[in-house]
């Protein structure tokens, strides 16, 4: 490109310099305008199934219609295994004493995380929560370390299960991962929070700002023990089983935290009671993550500094069931 001369070029450089200056102005005017945006890239993993839940394969970018606040976007599509978007996952495990029977099952599935969800290029971290949140394993691709971290999680405080606080810590960890990674939170817990300081709307906003997709795999702490071996189902002290059952009946009226997380991030709420059910839930999550279409776009200029609503439709399959993140927050 020809250099742009300063304003006094006509005074000091003569006619030749003036001509060069005018040519450079014309050249710059012909260059395509640079897109200025406060979000460098929005990654949108999209799950597409038929009404029976079977994944629809073979779609191309032309099949997708994506809008940002109603405005159609030019999107790029990558395959689910692209090296540009490795999986970063946090597994958050409830370790309340009330969950002892379930923990005996959860301790056996840590070896499934790397081969089925994160893959060779991905990374996983493991945290546990009851009345506090503890990190058992920082991000690693080592399947053995992930498995051992699961095995080390033991039941502690009987009733606390601060899911929202654990989710907030998970989102903080995931924000340290590369922006082009698919950030996923796998929650293995009850479906409702027990005593977090974090509020649900704030936690949802944190998830959306971090671009995290949440997959809760939940259980009932009072139904699951009936499927456990006697040695995996220790009695609760002081008649806590009976009292806890009454408390849980009252909690049924509370907001289903797992549902909200899944719906507000484009994830899926799975559930289980048995070890086989847990294995199936992890397998299903892994199949979905690696069957997704990865759409991305660079937003244009917008006056909206708040939440942007995303909608995705499949023009070639109008009856398809489409699940994707509902929107994003511009970077501050």
C-alpha positions in Angstrom: 0.0 0.0 0.0 1.3 3.5 -0.8 2.2 5.6 2.3 -0.2 8.3 3.5 1.6 11.7 3.7 1.1 14.3 6.4 -1.1 17.3 5.9 1.9 19.6 5.0 2.8 17.3 2.0 1.6 19.9 -0.4 3.8 22.6 1.1 7.0 20.6 1.3 6.8 17.8 -1.3 5.8 19.4 -4.5 3.5 18.1 -7.2 4.9 14.5 -7.2 4.2 14.1 -3.5 0.8 15.6 -3.9 0.0 13.0 -6.6 1.2 10.2 -4.4 -0.9 11.4 -1.5 -4.1 11.6 -3.7 -3.4 8.1 -5.0 -3.0 6.7 -1.5 -6.4 8.3 -0.4 -8.1 6.7 -3.4 -6.4 3.3 -2.6 -7.6 3.4 1.0 -11.1 4.4 0.0 -11.3 1.3 -2.2 -10.3 -1.1 0.6 -13.2 -3.0 2.3 -14.1 -1.4 5.6 -12.8 -3.0 8.8 -15.5 -4.5 10.9 -15.4 -3.0 14.4 -17.1 -5.2 17.0 -16.9 -5.6 20.8 -17.1 -9.4 20.5 -14.3 -11.0 18.5 -16.1 -14.2 17.8 -19.3 -16.0 18.9 -19.1 -19.8 19.0 -22.5 -21.5 18.7 -22.5 -25.3 19.1 -25.7 -26.6 17.6 -27.4 -30.0 18.3 -29.8 -31.1 15.6 -32.0 -34.2 16.0 -35.3 -35.5 14.6 -38.4 -35.9 16.8 -37.1 -39.2 18.1 -33.8 -37.8 19.3 -31.7 -39.2 16.5 -28.9 -36.9 15.4 -29.2 -35.5 11.9 -25.9 -35.7 10.0 -24.6 -34.3 6.8 -25.9 -30.7 7.0 -23.9 -27.9 5.4 -23.6 -24.3 6.4 -26.2 -23.4 3.8 -28.8 -25.3 5.8 -28.5 -23.0 8.8 -30.2 -19.7 9.4 -28.7 -17.9 12.4 -29.9 -14.5 13.6 -28.5 -12.2 16.2 -31.2 -10.0 17.7 -33.2 -10.8 14.5 -30.5 -9.9 12.1 -29.2 -12.7 9.9 -25.5 -13.5 10.3 -22.9 -14.8 8.0 -21.7 -18.0 9.7 -18.9 -20.4 9.4 -19.3 -24.1 10.2 -16.6 -26.4 11.5 -16.8 -30.1 12.2 -17.3 -31.2 15.8 -13.7 -32.6 16.0 -12.0 -29.6 14.5 -8.6 -28.8 16.1 -9.8 -25.2 16.3 -12.3 -26.0 19.0 -11.0 -28.5 21.6 -13.3 -29.3 24.6 -12.6 -27.7 28.0 -14.7 -29.4 30.6 -15.2 -29.0 34.4 -16.9 -32.0 36.2 -18.6 -30.7 39.3 -19.6 -33.4 41.7 -21.9 -33.0 44.7 -20.3 -34.7 47.7 -22.9 -34.2 50.4 -23.3 -37.0 53.0 -26.8 -37.3 51.7 -25.3 -38.3 48.3 -23.1 -41.1 49.7 -24.9 -43.9 47.8 -24.6 -41.9 44.5 -21.0 -41.1 45.1 -20.2 -44.8 45.1 -21.5 -44.8 41.5 -19.9 -41.5 40.5 -16.4 -42.7 41.7 -16.5 -45.4 39.1 -17.1 -43.2 36.0 -14.1 -40.8 36.0 -12.4 -43.0 33.4 -15.2 -42.2 30.9 -14.6 -38.5 30.8 -11.5 -38.3 28.6 -12.4 -40.9 26.0 -16.0 -40.0 25.6 -16.2 -36.2 26.2 -13.0 -34.3 26.1 -11.0 -36.4 23.6 -7.3 -36.4 23.0 -7.1 -32.6 22.5 -9.4 -31.6 25.3 -8.8 -30.9 28.9 -10.9 -31.7 32.0 -10.9 -30.4 35.6 -12.7 -31.9 38.6 -14.3 -30.1 41.5 -16.5 -31.3 44.4 -19.0 -29.3 46.4 -21.0 -29.6 49.6 -20.8 -26.7 52.1 -17.7 -25.5 50.2 -16.2 -25.9 46.7 -12.9 -27.8 46.4 -10.7 -28.4 43.3 -9.6 -32.0 43.1 -7.9 -31.8 39.7 -6.8 -28.8 37.6 -7.2 -29.0 33.8 -5.5 -32.1 32.3 -5.7 -34.4 29.4 -4.5 -37.4 31.5 -7.3 -39.8 31.8 -5.7 -41.5 34.8 -5.5 -38.2 36.8 -9.2 -37.6 36.0 -10.2 -41.1 37.1 -8.2 -40.8 40.4 -9.7 -37.4 41.1 -13.2 -38.9 40.9 -12.2 -41.8 43.2 -10.9 -39.4 45.8 -14.2 -37.6 46.3 -15.8 -38.6 49.5 -19.1 -37.6 51.2 -18.8 -34.9 53.8 -21.4 -32.4 55.2 -24.7 -34.2 55.2 -27.1 -31.7 53.5 -25.2 -28.9 52.0 -25.0 -28.9 48.2 -24.0 -25.5 46.9 -24.5 -26.1 43.2 -24.6 -22.4 42.2 -21.4 -21.6 44.1 -19.8 -24.6 42.4 -21.1 -23.5 39.0 -19.7 -20.0 39.5 -16.3 -21.4 40.4 -16.5 -23.7 37.3 -17.3 -20.7 35.0 -14.3 -18.9 36.5 -12.0 -21.9 35.7 -13.4 -22.2 32.2 -12.8 -18.6 31.4 -9.1 -19.3 31.8 -9.3 -21.7 28.8 -8.7 -20.5 25.2 -11.6 -18.5 23.7 -11.9 -20.9 20.8 -12.5 -23.9 23.0 -15.9 -25.4 23.7 -16.4 -24.7 27.4 -18.6 -27.3 29.1 -19.8 -27.9 32.6 -20.9 -31.4 33.6 -22.8 -31.3 36.9 -23.3 -34.6 38.8 -25.7 -33.6 41.6 -29.3 -33.2 42.7 -31.4 -31.0 40.5 -31.8 -28.2 43.1 -29.4 -26.0 44.9 -28.8 -26.4 48.7 -27.6 -23.2 50.3 -25.5 -21.3 47.8 -24.6 -17.6 48.3 -24.7 -17.1 44.5 -28.1 -16.4 43.1 -29.4 -18.2 40.0 -29.8 -15.2 37.7 -26.2 -14.1 38.4 -25.0 -17.7 37.9 -26.8 -17.9 34.5 -25.3 -14.6 33.4 -21.8 -15.9 34.3 -22.4 -19.0 32.3 -23.6 -17.0 29.3 -20.8 -14.5 29.5 -18.2 -17.3 29.6 -19.8 -19.1 26.7 -20.3 -22.3 28.8 -22.7 -25.1 27.9 -24.1 -26.9 31.0 -25.0 -30.6 31.1 -26.5 -31.5 34.4 -26.8 -35.2 35.2 -29.0 -35.3 38.2 -30.4 -37.8 40.7 -32.7 -38.0 43.7 -30.7 -38.4 46.9 -33.7 -40.4 48.3 -34.6 -42.6 45.4 -31.0 -43.6 44.4 -30.2 -45.4 47.6 -32.8 -48.0 46.8 -30.7 -49.0 43.8 -27.4 -49.1 45.8 -25.6 -52.0 47.5 -25.9 -52.0 51.3 -22.2 -51.1 51.8 -22.7 -48.1 49.5 -25.7 -46.9 51.4 -24.7 -46.0 55.0 -27.5 -44.8 57.3 -27.7 -41.1 58.1 -27.1 -40.1 61.7 -29.9 -38.9 64.0 -32.8 -40.1 61.8 -31.7 -37.7 59.1 -33.2 -39.9 56.4 -36.8 -39.2 57.6 -36.2 -35.6 58.3 -34.4 -35.1 55.1 -37.2 -36.6 53.2 -39.6 -34.1 54.6 -37.2 -31.3 53.7 -37.0 -32.5 50.2 -40.7 -32.5 49.8 -40.6 -28.8 50.7 -37.8 -28.3 48.2 -39.8 -29.7 45.3 -41.5 -26.3 45.0 -38.1 -24.6 44.5 -36.7 -23.8 41.1 -35.1 -26.7 39.3 -31.6 -25.3 39.0 -30.5 -28.0 36.6 -33.3 -27.3 34.1 -32.6 -23.5 34.1 -28.9 -24.1 33.5 -29.5 -26.5 30.6 -32.1 -24.3 28.9 -30.2 -21.0 29.3 -26.9 -22.4 27.9 -28.1 -24.8 25.1 -27.2 -27.9 27.2 -29.3 -30.8 28.2 -30.6 -32.0 31.5 -30.0 -35.8 31.9 -30.9 -37.9 34.9 -30.0 -41.3 36.4 -30.6 -43.6 39.3 -28.4 -46.6 38.7 -24.7 -47.0 37.7 -25.8 -48.0 34.2 -28.0 -44.9 34.0 -25.1 -42.7 35.0 -22.9 -44.4 32.4 -25.6 -43.9 29.8 -25.9 -40.2 30.7 -22.2 -39.6 30.3 -22.2 -41.5 27.0 -25.2 -39.5 25.7 -23.5 -36.2 26.6 -20.4 -37.3 24.8 -22.3 -38.4 21.7 -24.1 -35.1 21.6 -21.0 -32.9 22.1 -19.2 -34.7 19.3 -22.2 -34.7 17.0 -22.8 -31.0 17.2 -22.4 -28.5 14.3 -20.0 -25.7 15.4 -21.2 -22.4 14.0 -19.4 -19.2 14.6 -19.8 -15.6 13.5 -18.4 -12.1 14.0 -21.1 -9.7 15.2 -21.6 -6.5 13.4 -21.9 -3.1 15.0 -24.8 -2.9 17.5 -26.1 -0.4 20.0 -27.3 -3.2 22.2 -24.8 -3.5 25.1 -26.9 -6.0 26.9 -27.9 -9.6 26.1 -28.0 -10.5 22.4 -30.6 -13.2 21.5 -29.5 -15.9 19.1 -32.0 -18.0 17.1 -30.9 -21.0 14.9 -33.2 -22.7 12.3 -32.6 -25.5 9.8 -34.1 -24.4 6.5 -33.8 -27.8 4.9 -35.3 -29.6 7.9 -38.1 -27.4 9.3 -39.3 -30.2 11.6 -35.8 -30.7 13.2 -35.3 -30.2 16.9 -32.6 -27.6 17.2 -30.8 -26.8 20.5 -28.2 -24.0 20.8 -27.2 -21.3 23.2 -30.0 -18.7 23.4 -27.6 -15.7 23.2 -24.5 -14.0 24.4 -23.3 -10.9 26.3 -20.9 -8.5 24.5 -17.5 -8.3 26.0 -17.0 -5.3 28.4 
